[in-house]
Amino acid sequence: MRVVILGCGRVGARLANVLSHAGHTVGIIDKSADAFRRLAPGFRGLTVVGTGIDEDVLRRAGIDQADVFAAVTDADNTNIMASQVAEVIYRVPKVITRIYDPIRNEAYQTLGLETVCPTTLGAERIKQMLERS
């Protein structure tokens, strides 16, 4: 599987490391070259410095052949815009977008964007833990 990840923070780096270790082809984009220090020493993927809404940056990361695009920066607007570019312009078959704001999450799910909202997931998990007590 060919995957392009936008954001090399904790989540992006972890995802890139796991997928690379499993033998997938991974391209990861971050606006800061320092972020790539989070990647494991054995990371075999491609690292690209730039913004995820820049088409040249996306192409250097392999978006043209990507099976999956995951936008996992800490900026909802960036994730949403980059995901729409991946979906509409590059027709990536699977696009996943991390969105922190639950209201935005619901709105974009309604529009067909596949989203993950850590705010909602975290609150739900804590609620489940409390209910078991």
Phi and psi restraints in degrees (value plus and minus 20) as a CYANA .aco file:
   2 ARG   PHI    -124.6   -84.6
   2 ARG   PSI     102.5   142.5
   3 VAL   PHI    -145.8  -105.8
   3 VAL   PSI     116.0   156.0
   4 VAL   PHI    -135.0   -95.0
   4 VAL   PSI     108.2   148.2
   5 ILE   PHI    -135.8   -95.8
   5 ILE   PSI     110.6   150.6
   6 LEU   PHI    -122.5   -82.5
   6 LEU   PSI      96.8   136.8
   7 GLY   PHI      88.8   128.8
   7 GLY   PSI      98.0   138.0
   8 CYS   PHI    -133.8   -93.8
   8 CYS   PSI      25.4    65.4
   9 GLY   PHI    -101.4   -61.4
   9 GLY   PSI    -177.2  -137.2
  10 ARG   PHI     -80.6   -40.6
  10 ARG   PSI     -66.5   -26.5
  11 VAL   PHI     -89.4   -49.4
  11 VAL   PSI     -68.9   -28.9
  12 GLY   PHI     -81.0   -41.0
  12 GLY   PSI     -64.3   -24.3
  13 ALA   PHI     -84.8   -44.8
  13 ALA   PSI     -63.1   -23.1
  14 ARG   PHI     -81.3   -41.3
  14 ARG   PSI     -66.6   -26.6
  15 LEU   PHI     -81.3   -41.3
  15 LEU   PSI     -65.3   -25.3
  16 ALA   PHI     -81.7   -41.7
  16 ALA   PSI     -64.3   -24.3
  17 ASN   PHI     -82.3   -42.3
  17 ASN   PSI     -66.4   -26.4
  18 VAL   PHI     -83.6   -43.6
  18 VAL   PSI     -66.0   -26.0
  19 LEU   PHI     -87.7   -47.7
  19 LEU   PSI     -60.9   -20.9
  20 SER   PHI     -82.6   -42.6
  20 SER   PSI     -64.6   -24.6
  21 HIS   PHI     -82.2   -42.2
  21 HIS   PSI     -51.8   -11.8
  22 ALA   PHI    -100.8   -60.8
  22 ALA   PSI     -21.3    18.7
  23 GLY   PHI      76.4   116.4
  23 GLY   PSI     -12.8    27.2
  24 HIS   PHI    -101.1   -61.1
  24 HIS   PSI     136.8   176.8
  25 THR   PHI    -107.1   -67.1
  25 THR   PSI     100.3   140.3
  26 VAL   PHI    -144.9  -104.9
  26 VAL   PSI     111.9   151.9
  27 GLY   PHI    -137.4   -97.4
  27 GLY   PSI     112.4   152.4
  28 ILE   PHI    -147.8  -107.8
  28 ILE   PSI     116.5   156.5
  29 ILE   PHI    -135.0   -95.0
  29 ILE   PSI     117.0   157.0
  30 ASP   PHI    -170.0  -130.0
  30 ASP   PSI     131.1   171.1
  31 LYS   PHI     -95.7   -55.7
  31 LYS   PSI     -32.9     7.1
  32 SER   PHI    -141.3  -101.3
  32 SER   PSI     104.2   144.2
  33 ALA   PHI     -82.8   -42.8
  33 ALA   PSI     -49.4    -9.4
  34 ASP   PHI     -81.2   -41.2
  34 ASP   PSI     -47.9    -7.9
  35 ALA   PHI     -81.9   -41.9
  35 ALA   PSI     -48.1    -8.1
  36 PHE   PHI     -89.6   -49.6
  36 PHE   PSI     -29.4    10.6
  37 ARG   PHI     -85.1   -45.1
  37 ARG   PSI     -39.0     1.0
  38 ARG   PHI     -93.4   -53.4
  38 ARG   PSI     -36.1     3.9
  39 LEU   PHI     -95.0   -55.0
  39 LEU   PSI     126.6   166.6
  40 ALA   PHI     -84.9   -44.9
  40 ALA   PSI     131.3   171.3
  41 PRO   PHI     -75.3   -35.3
  41 PRO   PSI     -51.0   -11.0
  42 GLY   PHI    -108.5   -68.5
  42 GLY   PSI     -11.2    28.8
  43 PHE   PHI     -80.6   -40.6
  43 PHE   PSI     104.9   144.9
  44 ARG   PHI    -126.0   -86.0
  44 ARG   PSI     -11.9    28.1
  45 GLY   PHI    -105.0   -65.0
  45 GLY   PSI    -194.0  -154.0
  46 LEU   PHI    -121.2   -81.2
  46 LEU   PSI     113.8   153.8
  47 THR   PHI    -131.9   -91.9
  47 THR   PSI     115.6   155.6
  48 VAL   PHI    -152.9  -112.9
  48 VAL   PSI     105.4   145.4
  49 VAL   PHI    -108.2   -68.2
  49 VAL   PSI     108.3   148.3
  50 GLY   PHI     137.8   177.8
  50 GLY   PSI    -192.4  -152.4
  51 THR   PHI    -122.1   -82.1
  51 THR   PSI     127.4   167.4
  52 GLY   PHI     -98.8   -58.8
  52 GLY   PSI     -18.1    21.9
  53 ILE   PHI    -126.4   -86.4
  53 ILE   PSI     -19.0    21.0
  54 ASP   PHI    -108.1   -68.1
  54 ASP   PSI      97.7   137.7
  55 GLU   PHI     -82.7   -42.7
  55 GLU   PSI     -54.6   -14.6
  56 ASP   PHI     -84.0   -44.0
  56 ASP   PSI     -61.6   -21.6
  57 VAL   PHI     -84.2   -44.2
  57 VAL   PSI     -66.0   -26.0
  58 LEU   PHI     -79.9   -39.9
  58 LEU   PSI     -62.7   -22.7
  59 ARG   PHI     -85.3   -45.3
  59 ARG   PSI     -60.5   -20.5
  60 ARG   PHI     -81.9   -41.9
  60 ARG   PSI     -49.7    -9.7
  61 ALA   PHI    -102.2   -62.2
  61 ALA   PSI     -28.6    11.4
  62 GLY   PHI      81.2   121.2
  62 GLY   PSI       0.5    40.5
  63 ILE   PHI     -80.2   -40.2
  63 ILE   PSI     -49.1    -9.1
  64 ASP   PHI     -81.1   -41.1
  64 ASP   PSI     -49.6    -9.6
  65 GLN   PHI    -133.0   -93.0
  65 GLN   PSI     -11.3    28.7
  66 ALA   PHI     -90.1   -50.1
  66 ALA   PSI     119.1   159.1
  67 ASP   PHI    -109.9   -69.9
  67 ASP   PSI     -47.4    -7.4
  68 VAL   PHI    -160.0  -120.0
  68 VAL   PSI     121.3   161.3
  69 PHE   PHI    -146.9  -106.9
  69 PHE   PSI     108.1   148.1
  70 ALA   PHI    -143.9  -103.9
  70 ALA   PSI      99.9   139.9
  71 ALA   PHI    -120.5   -80.5
  71 ALA   PSI      90.1   130.1
  72 VAL   PHI    -150.2  -110.2
  72 VAL   PSI      12.6    52.6
  73 THR   PHI     -92.4   -52.4
  73 THR   PSI     157.3   197.3
  74 ASP   PHI    -112.3   -72.3
  74 ASP   PSI      -7.0    33.0
  75 ALA   PHI    -137.5   -97.5
  75 ALA   PSI      90.2   130.2
  76 ASP   PHI     -74.6   -34.6
  76 ASP   PSI     -67.7   -27.7
  77 ASN   PHI     -81.5   -41.5
  77 ASN   PSI     -61.8   -21.8
  78 THR   PHI     -82.6   -42.6
  78 THR   PSI     -66.0   -26.0
  79 ASN   PHI     -80.6   -40.6
  79 ASN   PSI     -63.7   -23.7
  80 ILE   PHI     -85.1   -45.1
  80 ILE   PSI     -68.3   -28.3
  81 MET   PHI     -83.4   -43.4
  81 MET   PSI     -66.2   -26.2
  82 ALA   PHI     -83.3   -43.3
  82 ALA   PSI     -59.3   -19.3
  83 SER   PHI     -84.7   -44.7
  83 SER   PSI     -60.1   -20.1
  84 GLN   PHI     -86.1   -46.1
  84 GLN   PSI     -58.6   -18.6
  85 VAL   PHI     -82.3   -42.3
  85 VAL   PSI     -66.1   -26.1
  86 ALA   PHI     -80.8   -40.8
  86 ALA   PSI     -61.5   -21.5
  87 GLU   PHI     -95.8   -55.8
  87 GLU   PSI     -67.7   -27.7
  88 VAL   PHI    -103.9   -63.9
  88 VAL   PSI     -68.0   -28.0
  89 ILE   PHI    -101.2   -61.2
  89 ILE   PSI     -65.8   -25.8
  90 TYR   PHI    -117.8   -77.8
  90 TYR   PSI     -27.0    13.0
  91 ARG   PHI      31.2    71.2
  91 ARG   PSI      24.3    64.3
  92 VAL   PHI     -85.7   -45.7
  92 VAL   PSI     108.8   148.8
  93 PRO   PHI     -80.3   -40.3
  93 PRO   PSI     -55.2   -15.2
  94 LYS   PHI    -149.6  -109.6
  94 LYS   PSI      98.4   138.4
  95 VAL   PHI    -144.2  -104.2
  95 VAL   PSI     106.0   146.0
  96 ILE   PHI    -143.2  -103.2
  96 ILE   PSI     112.6   152.6
  97 THR   PHI    -144.9  -104.9
  97 THR   PSI     104.8   144.8
  98 ARG   PHI    -106.7   -66.7
  98 ARG   PSI     107.4   147.4
  99 ILE   PHI    -151.5  -111.5
  99 ILE   PSI     102.7   142.7
 100 TYR   PHI     -96.9   -56.9
 100 TYR   PSI     -56.7   -16.7
 101 ASP   PHI    -100.1   -60.1
 101 ASP   PSI      94.0   134.0
 102 PRO   PHI     -77.3   -37.3
 102 PRO   PSI     -52.5   -12.5
 103 ILE   PHI     -87.9   -47.9
 103 ILE   PSI     -64.9   -24.9
 104 ARG   PHI     -83.3   -43.3
 104 ARG   PSI     -60.2   -20.2
 105 ASN   PHI     -76.1   -36.1
 105 ASN   PSI     -68.8   -28.8
 106 GLU   PHI     -82.7   -42.7
 106 GLU   PSI     -61.7   -21.7
 107 ALA   PHI     -83.5   -43.5
 107 ALA   PSI     -63.8   -23.8
 108 TYR   PHI     -95.7   -55.7
 108 TYR   PSI     -48.3    -8.3
 109 GLN   PHI     -84.3   -44.3
 109 GLN   PSI     -59.9   -19.9
 110 THR   PHI     -80.2   -40.2
 110 THR   PSI     -54.3   -14.3
 111 LEU   PHI    -102.6   -62.6
 111 LEU   PSI     -20.0    20.0
 112 GLY   PHI      78.6   118.6
 112 GLY   PSI     -17.7    22.3
 113 LEU   PHI     -98.1   -58.1
 113 LEU   PSI     111.5   151.5
 114 GLU   PHI    -103.3   -63.3
 114 GLU   PSI      97.2   137.2
 115 THR   PHI    -143.3  -103.3
 115 THR   PSI     138.8   178.8
 116 VAL   PHI    -148.2  -108.2
 116 VAL   PSI     107.9   147.9
 117 CYS   PHI    -137.7   -97.7
 117 CYS   PSI      80.9   120.9
 118 PRO   PHI     -82.2   -42.2
 118 PRO   PSI     -47.0    -7.0
 119 THR   PHI     -83.6   -43.6
 119 THR   PSI     -69.1   -29.1
 120 THR   PHI     -87.5   -47.5
 120 THR   PSI     -65.2   -25.2
 121 LEU   PHI     -81.4   -41.4
 121 LEU   PSI     -62.9   -22.9
 122 GLY   PHI     -84.8   -44.8
 122 GLY   PSI     -64.7   -24.7
 123 ALA   PHI     -83.3   -43.3
 123 ALA   PSI     -62.3   -22.3
 124 GLU   PHI     -84.4   -44.4
 124 GLU   PSI     -61.7   -21.7
 125 ARG   PHI     -84.0   -44.0
 125 ARG   PSI     -63.2   -23.2
 126 ILE   PHI     -84.6   -44.6
 126 ILE   PSI     -61.5   -21.5
 127 LYS   PHI     -78.5   -38.5
 127 LYS   PSI     -64.1   -24.1
 128 GLN   PHI     -82.2   -42.2
 128 GLN   PSI     -60.4   -20.4
 129 MET   PHI     -85.5   -45.5
 129 MET   PSI     -60.3   -20.3
 130 LEU   PHI     -86.1   -46.1
 130 LEU   PSI     -58.7   -18.7
 131 GLU   PHI     -88.9   -48.9
 131 GLU   PSI     -44.0    -4.0
 132 ARG   PHI    -100.5   -60.5
 132 ARG   PSI     -35.6     4.4
